[in-house]
Structure formats: structure tokens, C-alpha cells
Amino acid sequence: MTLASHDAFLLLSFGGPEGMDDVIPFLENVLRGRDVPAARLQEVAHHYEIFGGVSPLNAQNRSLLASIEGEFAARGPRLPVYWGNRNWNPFLEDTLRLMAADGVKRALGFVTSAYSSYSGCRQYREDIDRARAAVGPSAPVVDKLRAFYNHPGFIEANAAGVRAAFAEIPDVVRGATALVFTAHSIPMAMAAGSRYEEQVRETARLVAEAVGRAEWSLAYQSRSGPPSQPWLGPDIGEHLRALRETGFRDVVVSPIGFVSDHMEVVYDLDIEARTVAKDLRINLVRATTAGIHPAFVSMIRELVLERTEDAPRRALGEMVLAPDECPAECCPAPVRRPAARA
């Protein structure tokens, strides 16, 4: 195999505000092109206000970037690392300008999303194309690394979080504790054009298998669309109510749909879902995400070596490996409909 010559690594992420003055401009970037009522914008802004307007995501990405730098320095490859966001500083366009000034010609891009969907894959590729066009002929080529939902490193990092969560459950009830995995809900129409739901369910199965749990369930969180639009479910709140009706009093929740404990984890699970659980008298323990777990950081290095040194492509389960080059028709953009007005 003839391998492309890559001379840099690029971390691509969603971005998040780092103060109250950032929140509304950040949300306007996120919702660009959508007809979202101002009341909904203010509602989401309040979520950030609870945390002083600071999303945990940027700090977590700085930690991840430092861990990747350390991994590369210790074990190779010798690639400089960069970081660019979709919706807030450092913006991807600015990062590509910096990379061009540094003489970077071709980079490998790691997206902080494990799954195939429009928002988790194709939209990042569109972001890259748009930023490269803005930078001009000197912009480096960015080759996106593959989806990693079934990579052993991602599974082990999540399994470690689940084991630690179960350790917080009293021994006497640990065997009767429910294990619930969560992922970001997306519109059914978007899910139909991708393998997102299938991949999330496979990750859940693999993590449950790794921790020796035969019984588990999958719920979704962070829905943001109008009520008239069908989204993946059940919602985690609804699911907790159903679990309580069947007798469960202890629940471990593992947010495998996310790679770090950012706003949609700390608000939607640690505040909203925990409030529901408290009302239901359920003891809810939330597992950590992959974060900077050594197995996850090592996985990122392995994904790079797949492309730079033709290293073996590791995966668990029997699903086909995600390709390096996405087919032209995969994960199509959703059709935007005007939001319903009162």
C-alpha cells in the first residue's frame, strides 16, 4: 500500500463557550441556518449560565491534546499537533491558517465523535472543505481518521468507567442494578441515512460484554428538535421512569455517545436525569466517558499509525470497519424545516 505523507495531527471538535459573553454568539454559530425561536436560544443559554457560561469541552480538549502530545513524544509518530473547533475558538479556519504558516501540507484529523452520522462525520468533512476554501491554495489537506466506535481502546476506556460506577453501588444490590447506555438523540430521518443507531448499539453491547453484564439497555438524551419531529428514543428520563415501574432502584448510566464529560453530559445527565432519578427514588451513578483514559489516547495513536505506517486495524465484534474514505452518499444532510411558531 502506498501511504500518503502526513506531517501533522489535527484534533477537530465542537467547541464551547468559556464565559457568559460567549454563550449567545456560540449558540448562534451552532444554530446557524436553522429557524430556532429566541425563547429556545435563551433556554439553552440558561444551561450554560448554571456553569458560569463555561463549557467543560474546551478544557477537556486541551487535556486530550496534551495527552496526545505526550503519547506521540513517547512512542511516535513525531507529528506536531493542532486543534480546531466547529463553533468556537480556536476556529478550524484559524487553525488551518496557522498550519499553513507552519508549512503543514497534509494532516490527519481526529474528530471527537465515535460514530457515523451527519453531525458526527459528514458535517466535519464539510467544515474542513469550507475552512480550506477560506484559507486558499496554501491550506493543508486534512484526511479524517475513521469512526472508532468498536475500537478496543474506546471500549476499554468506557468499560473502565462502568466498572468504577458499579463499584459505587453497595455490594448487596449491585447484581440487581440496571445498566443503561446513553447517546445523543438525532432525528429519525438523519438516523435512517447513517449507521449511527446500529453503531451505538454495538458499542453498548461490547462495553456490557467487557464488564460482564448480560442485561443492559440503551436510551437517548439531549433532544433539541420540535415535538412534531420524531427522534431516536426512548429519552433517558422516560426510560428511568420505566425502570422504576419494573422495580429497579439502582441504575448505572454510561454516556457512550460522548467522548468527554461536556455540557450535554453534565447538564442533561448530572442535573436533569439525576433530578428525575431523585424524584423516583432511584440511586443513579453516572459513569465517566473515555476522556483521557490511557486506552483511549493509545487508540488515537493507533488510528494515526493505520494511515502513516499501515498498522493493523483493530476492532471488536463483527461489524465491518468504518472506511477511511466515506462514500459520497453516506450520512446525508438533514432537510431543515421551519420551526413551529406559537
C-alpha positions as a Markdown table, in Angstrom:
| # | Residue | x | y | z |
|---|---|---|---|---|
| 1 | Met | 0.0 | 0.0 | 0.0 |
| 2 | Thr | 1.3 | 3.5 | -0.8 |
| 3 | Leu | 0.7 | 5.7 | 2.2 |
| 4 | Ala | 0.1 | 9.5 | 2.0 |
| 5 | Ser | 2.8 | 11.6 | 3.6 |
| 6 | His | 1.2 | 13.3 | 6.6 |
| 7 | Asp | 3.1 | 15.9 | 8.5 |
| 8 | Ala | 0.7 | 16.9 | 11.3 |
| 9 | Phe | -2.2 | 15.8 | 13.5 |
| 10 | Leu | -5.4 | 17.8 | 13.9 |
| 11 | Leu | -7.9 | 17.5 | 16.7 |
| 12 | Leu | -11.4 | 18.6 | 15.5 |
| 13 | Ser | -14.2 | 19.2 | 17.9 |
| 14 | Phe | -17.5 | 21.0 | 18.5 |
| 15 | Gly | -16.2 | 23.9 | 20.6 |
| 16 | Gly | -17.8 | 25.6 | 23.6 |
| 17 | Pro | -18.1 | 29.0 | 25.3 |
| 18 | Glu | -15.7 | 30.0 | 28.1 |
| 19 | Gly | -17.7 | 32.8 | 29.7 |
| 20 | Met | -21.2 | 34.3 | 29.7 |
| 21 | Asp | -20.3 | 36.8 | 26.9 |
| 22 | Asp | -19.5 | 33.8 | 24.7 |
| 23 | Val | -22.7 | 31.9 | 25.2 |
| 24 | Ile | -25.2 | 33.6 | 22.8 |
| 25 | Pro | -22.6 | 34.1 | 19.9 |
| 26 | Phe | -21.6 | 30.4 | 20.4 |
| 27 | Leu | -25.2 | 29.2 | 20.2 |
| 28 | Glu | -25.8 | 31.3 | 17.2 |
| 29 | Asn | -22.9 | 29.6 | 15.5 |
| 30 | Val | -24.3 | 26.2 | 16.5 |
| 31 | Leu | -27.8 | 27.0 | 15.2 |
| 32 | Arg | -26.6 | 28.8 | 12.0 |
| 33 | Gly | -29.1 | 28.2 | 9.2 |
| 34 | Arg | -31.9 | 26.9 | 11.5 |
| 35 | Asp | -35.1 | 28.7 | 12.3 |
| 36 | Val | -34.9 | 28.4 | 16.1 |
| 37 | Pro | -37.2 | 30.6 | 18.3 |
| 38 | Ala | -35.4 | 33.1 | 20.5 |
| 39 | Ala | -37.0 | 31.5 | 23.6 |
| 40 | Arg | -35.3 | 28.2 | 22.8 |
| 41 | Leu | -32.0 | 30.0 | 22.5 |
| 42 | Gln | -32.4 | 31.6 | 25.9 |
| 43 | Glu | -33.5 | 28.3 | 27.4 |
| 44 | Val | -30.3 | 26.6 | 26.2 |
| 45 | Ala | -28.2 | 29.7 | 27.3 |
| 46 | His | -29.5 | 29.1 | 30.8 |
| 47 | His | -27.9 | 25.7 | 30.9 |
| 48 | Tyr | -24.6 | 27.3 | 30.4 |
| 49 | Glu | -25.4 | 30.1 | 32.9 |
| 50 | Ile | -25.6 | 27.4 | 35.6 |
| 51 | Phe | -21.9 | 26.8 | 34.9 |
| 52 | Gly | -20.9 | 30.4 | 34.7 |
| 53 | Gly | -21.1 | 30.3 | 30.9 |
| 54 | Val | -18.1 | 27.9 | 30.7 |
| 55 | Ser | -18.5 | 24.7 | 28.8 |
| 56 | Pro | -16.2 | 21.9 | 30.1 |
| 57 | Leu | -15.4 | 20.9 | 26.5 |
| 58 | Asn | -12.5 | 23.2 | 25.6 |
| 59 | Ala | -10.6 | 22.4 | 28.9 |
| 60 | Gln | -11.1 | 18.7 | 28.2 |
| 61 | Asn | -9.8 | 19.1 | 24.7 |
| 62 | Arg | -6.8 | 20.9 | 26.0 |
| 63 | Ser | -6.2 | 17.9 | 28.3 |
| 64 | Leu | -6.7 | 15.5 | 25.5 |
| 65 | Leu | -4.3 | 17.4 | 23.2 |
| 66 | Ala | -1.7 | 17.4 | 25.9 |
| 67 | Ser | -2.1 | 13.6 | 26.4 |
| 68 | Ile | -1.8 | 13.0 | 22.6 |
| 69 | Glu | 1.3 | 15.1 | 22.5 |
| 70 | Gly | 2.8 | 13.1 | 25.4 |
| 71 | Glu | 1.8 | 9.8 | 23.6 |
| 72 | Phe | 3.4 | 10.9 | 20.4 |
| 73 | Ala | 6.6 | 12.1 | 22.1 |
| 74 | Ala | 7.0 | 8.9 | 24.0 |
| 75 | Arg | 6.0 | 6.4 | 21.3 |
| 76 | Gly | 5.8 | 8.2 | 18.0 |
| 77 | Pro | 4.9 | 9.2 | 15.4 |
| 78 | Arg | 6.7 | 12.6 | 15.5 |
| 79 | Leu | 3.9 | 14.8 | 14.4 |
| 80 | Pro | 3.0 | 18.3 | 15.6 |
| 81 | Val | -0.5 | 18.5 | 17.0 |
| 82 | Tyr | -3.1 | 21.2 | 16.3 |
| 83 | Trp | -6.7 | 21.8 | 17.4 |
| 84 | Gly | -9.6 | 23.5 | 15.7 |
| 85 | Asn | -13.3 | 23.8 | 16.5 |
| 86 | Arg | -16.5 | 24.0 | 14.5 |
| 87 | Asn | -18.3 | 26.6 | 16.6 |
| 88 | Trp | -15.9 | 28.5 | 18.9 |
| 89 | Asn | -12.3 | 29.4 | 19.4 |
| 90 | Pro | -10.0 | 28.1 | 18.2 |
| 91 | Phe | -12.0 | 28.0 | 15.0 |
| 92 | Leu | -10.9 | 25.5 | 12.4 |
| 93 | Glu | -10.3 | 28.1 | 9.7 |
| 94 | Asp | -7.9 | 30.0 | 12.0 |
| 95 | Thr | -6.1 | 26.7 | 12.9 |
| 96 | Leu | -5.7 | 25.8 | 9.2 |
| 97 | Arg | -4.2 | 29.3 | 8.6 |
| 98 | Leu | -1.7 | 28.6 | 11.4 |
| 99 | Met | -0.9 | 25.2 | 10.0 |
| 100 | Ala | -0.3 | 26.7 | 6.5 |
| 101 | Ala | 2.0 | 29.3 | 8.0 |
| 102 | Asp | 3.9 | 26.5 | 9.8 |
| 103 | Gly | 4.4 | 24.7 | 6.4 |
| 104 | Val | 2.0 | 21.8 | 7.0 |
| 105 | Lys | 0.9 | 20.2 | 3.8 |
| 106 | Arg | -1.2 | 17.2 | 4.8 |
| 107 | Ala | -2.7 | 16.4 | 8.2 |
| 108 | Leu | -4.7 | 13.6 | 9.8 |
| 109 | Gly | -7.9 | 14.8 | 11.5 |
| 110 | Phe | -9.3 | 13.1 | 14.6 |
| 111 | Val | -12.9 | 14.1 | 15.2 |
| 112 | Thr | -14.3 | 13.8 | 18.8 |
| 113 | Ser | -17.2 | 11.7 | 17.7 |
| 114 | Ala | -17.0 | 7.9 | 17.6 |
| 115 | Tyr | -20.0 | 7.3 | 15.3 |
| 116 | Ser | -21.2 | 7.8 | 11.7 |
| 117 | Ser | -23.9 | 10.4 | 11.3 |
| 118 | Tyr | -24.3 | 13.7 | 9.5 |
| 119 | Ser | -23.4 | 15.8 | 12.6 |
| 120 | Gly | -20.7 | 13.5 | 13.8 |
| 121 | Cys | -18.9 | 12.8 | 10.5 |
| 122 | Arg | -20.1 | 14.4 | 7.2 |
| 123 | Gln | -20.6 | 17.8 | 8.8 |
| 124 | Tyr | -17.0 | 17.8 | 10.0 |
| 125 | Arg | -15.8 | 17.0 | 6.5 |
| 126 | Glu | -17.9 | 19.9 | 5.2 |
| 127 | Asp | -16.3 | 22.1 | 7.9 |
| 128 | Ile | -12.9 | 21.1 | 6.6 |
| 129 | Asp | -13.8 | 21.8 | 3.0 |
| 130 | Arg | -15.2 | 25.2 | 3.9 |
| 131 | Ala | -12.2 | 26.2 | 6.0 |
| 132 | Arg | -9.8 | 25.1 | 3.4 |
| 133 | Ala | -11.6 | 27.2 | 0.8 |
| 134 | Ala | -11.4 | 30.2 | 3.0 |
| 135 | Val | -7.7 | 29.8 | 3.6 |
| 136 | Gly | -7.0 | 29.3 | 0.0 |
| 137 | Pro | -4.3 | 27.3 | -2.0 |
| 138 | Ser | -1.9 | 27.2 | 0.9 |
| 139 | Ala | -4.4 | 25.3 | 3.1 |
| 140 | Pro | -3.3 | 21.8 | 4.2 |
| 141 | Val | -5.2 | 18.8 | 3.1 |
| 142 | Val | -6.9 | 17.1 | 6.1 |
| 143 | Asp | -7.7 | 13.4 | 5.9 |
| 144 | Lys | -10.3 | 12.4 | 8.6 |
| 145 | Leu | -9.5 | 9.3 | 10.6 |
| 146 | Arg | -12.1 | 6.6 | 10.7 |
| 147 | Ala | -15.0 | 6.2 | 13.1 |
| 148 | Phe | -13.8 | 4.3 | 16.2 |
| 149 | Tyr | -17.0 | 3.1 | 17.9 |
| 150 | Asn | -15.8 | -0.6 | 18.0 |
| 151 | His | -12.0 | 0.0 | 18.6 |
| 152 | Pro | -10.7 | -1.9 | 21.6 |
| 153 | Gly | -9.3 | 1.2 | 23.2 |
| 154 | Phe | -12.6 | 3.1 | 23.1 |
| 155 | Ile | -14.4 | 0.0 | 24.5 |
| 156 | Glu | -11.9 | -0.4 | 27.3 |
| 157 | Ala | -12.0 | 3.3 | 28.3 |
| 158 | Asn | -15.7 | 3.2 | 28.6 |
| 159 | Ala | -15.7 | -0.2 | 30.3 |
| 160 | Ala | -13.3 | 1.2 | 33.0 |
| 161 | Gly | -15.8 | 4.0 | 33.7 |
| 162 | Val | -18.7 | 1.5 | 34.0 |
| 163 | Arg | -16.7 | -0.7 | 36.4 |
| 164 | Ala | -15.8 | 2.3 | 38.6 |
| 165 | Ala | -19.5 | 3.3 | 38.6 |
| 166 | Phe | -20.7 | -0.2 | 39.7 |
| 167 | Ala | -18.0 | -0.1 | 42.5 |
| 168 | Glu | -20.0 | 2.8 | 44.0 |
| 169 | Ile | -23.1 | 0.6 | 44.3 |
| 170 | Pro | -23.5 | -1.3 | 47.6 |
| 171 | Asp | -22.5 | -4.9 | 47.2 |
| 172 | Val | -25.9 | -6.2 | 48.4 |
| 173 | Val | -27.7 | -4.6 | 45.5 |
| 174 | Arg | -25.0 | -4.4 | 42.8 |
| 175 | Gly | -26.3 | -7.5 | 41.0 |
| 176 | Ala | -29.8 | -6.0 | 40.7 |
| 177 | Thr | -28.6 | -2.7 | 39.3 |
| 178 | Ala | -29.6 | -1.7 | 35.8 |
| 179 | Leu | -27.0 | -0.7 | 33.3 |
| 180 | Val | -28.2 | 2.0 | 30.9 |
| 181 | Phe | -26.1 | 3.4 | 28.0 |
| 182 | Thr | -27.0 | 6.8 | 26.5 |
| 183 | Ala | -26.1 | 8.6 | 23.3 |
| 184 | His | -27.2 | 11.9 | 21.8 |
| 185 | Ser | -30.6 | 11.6 | 20.1 |
| 186 | Ile | -30.8 | 12.6 | 16.5 |
| 187 | Pro | -33.8 | 12.9 | 14.2 |
| 188 | Met | -35.1 | 9.6 | 12.8 |
| 189 | Ala | -34.7 | 10.9 | 9.3 |
| 190 | Met | -31.0 | 11.6 | 10.0 |
| 191 | Ala | -30.6 | 8.2 | 11.6 |
| 192 | Ala | -32.1 | 6.5 | 8.5 |
| 193 | Gly | -29.3 | 7.8 | 6.4 |
| 194 | Ser | -26.5 | 6.6 | 8.6 |
| 195 | Arg | -25.3 | 3.6 | 10.7 |
| 196 | Tyr | -25.4 | 5.7 | 13.9 |
| 197 | Glu | -28.1 | 3.8 | 15.8 |
| 198 | Glu | -26.5 | 0.4 | 14.8 |
| 199 | Gln | -23.0 | 1.6 | 15.8 |
| 200 | Val | -24.2 | 3.0 | 19.2 |
| 201 | Arg | -25.9 | -0.2 | 20.0 |
| 202 | Glu | -22.8 | -2.2 | 19.1 |
| 203 | Thr | -20.7 | -0.1 | 21.4 |
| 204 | Ala | -23.2 | -0.7 | 24.2 |
| 205 | Arg | -23.1 | -4.4 | 23.6 |
| 206 | Leu | -19.3 | -4.5 | 23.5 |
| 207 | Val | -18.9 | -2.5 | 26.7 |
| 208 | Ala | -21.5 | -4.6 | 28.5 |
| 209 | Glu | -19.7 | -7.7 | 27.4 |
| 210 | Ala | -16.4 | -6.3 | 28.7 |
| 211 | Val | -17.8 | -5.7 | 32.2 |
| 212 | Gly | -19.7 | -9.0 | 32.3 |
| 213 | Arg | -23.2 | -7.6 | 32.1 |
| 214 | Ala | -25.7 | -9.7 | 30.1 |
| 215 | Glu | -28.6 | -7.3 | 30.7 |
| 216 | Trp | -28.4 | -3.7 | 29.6 |
| 217 | Ser | -30.5 | -1.1 | 27.8 |
| 218 | Leu | -30.0 | 1.9 | 25.5 |
| 219 | Ala | -31.6 | 5.3 | 25.9 |
| 220 | Tyr | -31.1 | 8.7 | 24.3 |
| 221 | Gln | -30.6 | 12.2 | 25.6 |
| 222 | Ser | -30.2 | 15.9 | 24.5 |
| 223 | Arg | -33.0 | 16.0 | 22.0 |
| 224 | Ser | -33.4 | 19.6 | 20.7 |
| 225 | Gly | -35.9 | 19.4 | 17.8 |
| 226 | Pro | -39.6 | 20.3 | 17.6 |
| 227 | Pro | -42.1 | 17.9 | 19.2 |
| 228 | Ser | -43.6 | 17.1 | 15.7 |
| 229 | Gln | -40.3 | 15.7 | 14.5 |
| 230 | Pro | -39.6 | 12.1 | 15.5 |
| 231 | Trp | -36.2 | 11.5 | 17.2 |
| 232 | Leu | -34.4 | 8.4 | 18.4 |
| 233 | Gly | -35.7 | 7.2 | 21.8 |
| 234 | Pro | -36.5 | 6.4 | 24.5 |
| 235 | Asp | -35.4 | 9.6 | 26.3 |
| 236 | Ile | -33.3 | 8.9 | 29.4 |
| 237 | Gly | -36.0 | 10.5 | 31.6 |
| 238 | Glu | -38.7 | 8.3 | 30.2 |
| 239 | His | -36.5 | 5.2 | 30.5 |
| 240 | Leu | -35.7 | 5.9 | 34.2 |
| 241 | Arg | -39.5 | 6.0 | 34.9 |
| 242 | Ala | -40.0 | 2.7 | 33.0 |
| 243 | Leu | -37.1 | 1.1 | 35.0 |
| 244 | Arg | -38.6 | 2.3 | 38.3 |
| 245 | Glu | -42.0 | 0.8 | 37.3 |
| 246 | Thr | -40.3 | -2.6 | 36.9 |
| 247 | Gly | -38.7 | -2.4 | 40.3 |
| 248 | Phe | -35.2 | -1.0 | 39.7 |
| 249 | Arg | -33.9 | 1.2 | 42.5 |
| 250 | Asp | -30.2 | 1.5 | 41.4 |
| 251 | Val | -29.0 | 2.5 | 37.9 |
| 252 | Val | -25.6 | 3.0 | 36.3 |
| 253 | Val | -25.7 | 5.3 | 33.3 |
| 254 | Ser | -22.8 | 5.2 | 30.8 |
| 255 | Pro | -22.8 | 8.0 | 28.2 |
| 256 | Ile | -21.0 | 6.1 | 25.5 |
| 257 | Gly | -22.3 | 8.5 | 22.8 |
| 258 | Phe | -19.8 | 11.1 | 24.1 |
| 259 | Val | -16.0 | 11.0 | 24.4 |
| 260 | Ser | -15.8 | 13.6 | 27.2 |
| 261 | Asp | -17.9 | 14.9 | 30.1 |
| 262 | His | -19.0 | 18.1 | 28.3 |
| 263 | Met | -22.2 | 20.2 | 28.7 |
| 264 | Glu | -24.6 | 17.6 | 27.4 |
| 265 | Val | -23.3 | 15.2 | 29.9 |
| 266 | Val | -23.0 | 17.4 | 32.9 |
| 267 | Tyr | -26.4 | 19.1 | 32.4 |
| 268 | Asp | -28.6 | 16.6 | 30.7 |
| 269 | Leu | -27.4 | 13.7 | 32.9 |
| 270 | Asp | -25.9 | 15.1 | 36.0 |
| 271 | Ile | -28.7 | 17.7 | 36.5 |
| 272 | Glu | -31.8 | 16.8 | 34.5 |
| 273 | Ala | -31.6 | 12.9 | 34.6 |
| 274 | Arg | -30.4 | 13.0 | 38.2 |
| 275 | Thr | -33.4 | 15.2 | 39.2 |
| 276 | Val | -35.7 | 12.6 | 37.6 |
| 277 | Ala | -33.9 | 9.8 | 39.4 |
| 278 | Lys | -34.2 | 11.6 | 42.7 |
| 279 | Asp | -37.9 | 12.1 | 42.3 |
| 280 | Leu | -38.3 | 8.4 | 41.5 |
| 281 | Arg | -36.1 | 7.5 | 44.5 |
| 282 | Ile | -33.5 | 5.9 | 42.2 |
| 283 | Asn | -29.9 | 5.8 | 43.1 |
| 284 | Leu | -28.3 | 6.9 | 39.8 |
| 285 | Val | -24.5 | 6.6 | 39.4 |
| 286 | Arg | -23.1 | 8.1 | 36.2 |
| 287 | Ala | -20.0 | 6.5 | 34.6 |
| 288 | Thr | -17.3 | 8.7 | 33.2 |
| 289 | Thr | -16.6 | 9.0 | 29.4 |
| 290 | Ala | -13.4 | 8.0 | 27.6 |
| 291 | Gly | -11.8 | 11.4 | 28.4 |
| 292 | Ile | -8.1 | 11.0 | 28.6 |
| 293 | His | -8.1 | 7.3 | 29.7 |
| 294 | Pro | -4.8 | 5.8 | 28.6 |
| 295 | Ala | -6.5 | 3.2 | 26.4 |
| 296 | Phe | -8.4 | 6.0 | 24.5 |
| 297 | Val | -5.3 | 8.1 | 24.0 |
| 298 | Ser | -3.4 | 5.0 | 22.8 |
| 299 | Met | -6.3 | 4.3 | 20.4 |
| 300 | Ile | -5.8 | 7.7 | 18.8 |
| 301 | Arg | -2.2 | 6.9 | 18.2 |
| 302 | Glu | -3.2 | 3.5 | 16.6 |
| 303 | Leu | -5.6 | 5.3 | 14.3 |
| 304 | Val | -2.8 | 7.5 | 13.1 |
| 305 | Leu | -0.4 | 4.6 | 12.6 |
| 306 | Glu | -3.1 | 2.9 | 10.4 |
| 307 | Arg | -2.6 | 5.8 | 8.0 |
| 308 | Thr | 1.1 | 6.5 | 8.4 |
| 309 | Glu | 2.6 | 3.1 | 8.8 |
| 310 | Asp | -0.1 | 0.7 | 7.6 |
| 311 | Ala | -0.6 | -0.7 | 11.1 |
| 312 | Pro | -3.2 | -3.3 | 11.8 |
| 313 | Arg | -6.8 | -2.0 | 12.0 |
| 314 | Arg | -8.2 | -3.3 | 15.3 |
| 315 | Ala | -11.9 | -3.6 | 16.1 |
| 316 | Leu | -14.1 | -5.8 | 18.2 |
| 317 | Gly | -17.3 | -7.5 | 17.2 |
| 318 | Glu | -18.3 | -8.5 | 13.7 |
| 319 | Met | -19.4 | -5.2 | 12.2 |
| 320 | Val | -17.5 | -4.0 | 9.1 |
| 321 | Leu | -14.7 | -1.5 | 9.8 |
| 322 | Ala | -15.6 | 2.1 | 9.1 |
| 323 | Pro | -13.8 | 3.2 | 5.9 |
| 324 | Asp | -11.1 | 5.9 | 5.6 |
| 325 | Glu | -12.9 | 7.5 | 2.7 |
| 326 | Cys | -16.6 | 7.9 | 3.3 |
| 327 | Pro | -18.9 | 7.0 | 0.3 |
| 328 | Ala | -20.4 | 10.1 | -1.4 |
| 329 | Glu | -23.9 | 9.1 | -0.4 |
| 330 | Cys | -23.4 | 8.4 | 3.3 |
| 331 | Cys | -24.8 | 10.4 | 6.2 |
| 332 | Pro | -26.7 | 13.0 | 4.1 |
| 333 | Ala | -27.5 | 16.4 | 5.4 |
| 334 | Pro | -30.9 | 16.7 | 7.2 |
| 335 | Val | -33.7 | 18.6 | 5.5 |
| 336 | Arg | -34.2 | 21.7 | 7.5 |
| 337 | Arg | -37.9 | 22.6 | 8.2 |
| 338 | Pro | -39.1 | 25.9 | 9.7 |
| 339 | Ala | -39.6 | 25.7 | 13.5 |
| 340 | Ala | -43.2 | 25.7 | 14.6 |
| 341 | Arg | -44.4 | 29.1 | 15.9 |
| 342 | Ala | -46.9 | 29.6 | 18.7 |
